[in-house]
């Protein structure tokens, strides 16, 4: 026993020596220069404007040990504080299970959940990665075949730490990129088999973070179809807790986002860490509070759907994970993610541009239409002031016409019964329509968009008759259908090319400026666990090819609503249909929740008729429109003939207001002032990048009877500036933020206001 204690005492001493005051002083000097990446021997620091991320190499074990991830520090800590983090070595947990690690494994004394697990060629699953060297790269290299953040040399710097397992001849490269302006660290892992035998990667987290002893809450987004993006806040308890997706996609059920926050943290106060996986497939989030009181959080691929084989000389690249830190509460964390994604993840030219107000045919007509009814609906759209008309499901299929959801998927040819003259003449006629209220020049003509679901196939289709082997299946097991359809195996190069050609042929045939890319079921039977990731690599190839081929098309992602609202999709599609639930009351919760991780500019939000098709709820058209204006893509999901005359008369004015606030919503910062889970009066303020304009969205969910009207305090304004409120009263920023403003809502439930502010 004494020998064991003496051994670990020596290890602790060596570990403390790596963090001696000499190193601290050197690092402090370097940090004052605010260099993005600072290396002092085998100690590493990533510096943002408001964050420090530090780790070092244990000189005895070669392991990477985390030192700090939080507000900036100058490195003037002392040895006692450092040693105090590790208690005396007693019992079964050795030092390796008591320290904060950057790439934790399982099988050598750390009994906490591992970030990496490899089945070696001999069958065992032990790894021993040790530090070898590092490289610093200006800018940020792309990830082959995967979506990734990007930036110029002045935006981002990258540190690559090379690790090697001498016993199995496996290398692991940890890539850390720092975006200083956003306090964002982006990490990924590349594993290479340098040996002679085959190995299998059974688990690989893109990011693993060990936070110090303390209490934390975790914030996540849960849901299901038609109720996506619901906030969940819970305490982190001892043991493991987590969530993920095994649907093959990021899913409605859980989102690939996690936030850890201090228990007292609010929207505007306290420490918050945000972790987001840039990936569209199945994922896993694990949080563990270990026996020593340290909290480990990791996010990466779902290990149940990985089992990735690596032959000699082959490499595997994990998706990347984004981590941000804010000491200005949950809202500060969200705004950093929003800005980073708009400017350094979304590649579309529409990422920071205003979006055309659209009318989609689905809720208005469903499958019941022909060429004349579609043209009539487009005419009505233009007369209301919509700028884009979207033809949804049902326009395709020759032998197997798409007149319901039982047939046609995969046959991307225009239905000759619905459109005897083809699609092109109809598109030409629609795009010649002048939009009401415009001057009549070409830019005021109605645009045309189209719905696709290219990753799917109906068994009742020509494609399936010719290529049944293209559908995902597991040998002789039954092919389970959902919504009467199967999933194409997009891992196959021939399927990828088919989709690219089919979509390209349609887009080349007509003046189509918008595509809604849908996906209406999860993945069931697969031939092997690694098929899920192969599928996702195939999808990314398709997305990358088509969006580069058609850069002037506005692409919108959809998966039965928000089933694939994730950072990976945003690389290619600048907006996502947030939910199939268009009920405005539900959308308040969905959109506020989704904004935890995603910029409102990426949200598609529409006004539908009442009673609402999902909930049967009656809400005023102003309430429905004001909620929808909080999304970057505002639109109508209805047949104008179904609107009451009074409501129809209000639509042009609401469209005009939506167009007025859209630049602020798309480009500005969002401040969640009051949450719907906590207040009857949820509110959010959007502030333009230059701070000159702001838009307040203020709602009353239930009637306020015989009671005072509460004020709402604004945030994000200049306290010394004066603001004209709705073109009338001029009020100082300090008053608006510290005293607030109060509005009276008439008419009972579902009141709403959009208040415009202009800095004087």
Order of alpha helices (4+ residues) and beta strands (2+ residues): alpha-alpha-beta-beta-beta-beta-alpha-beta-beta-beta-beta-beta-beta-beta-beta-beta-beta-beta-beta-beta-beta-beta-beta-alpha-beta-alpha-alpha-beta-alpha-beta-beta-alpha-beta-alpha-beta-alpha-beta-alpha-beta-alpha-beta-alpha-beta-alpha-beta-beta-beta-beta-beta-alpha-beta
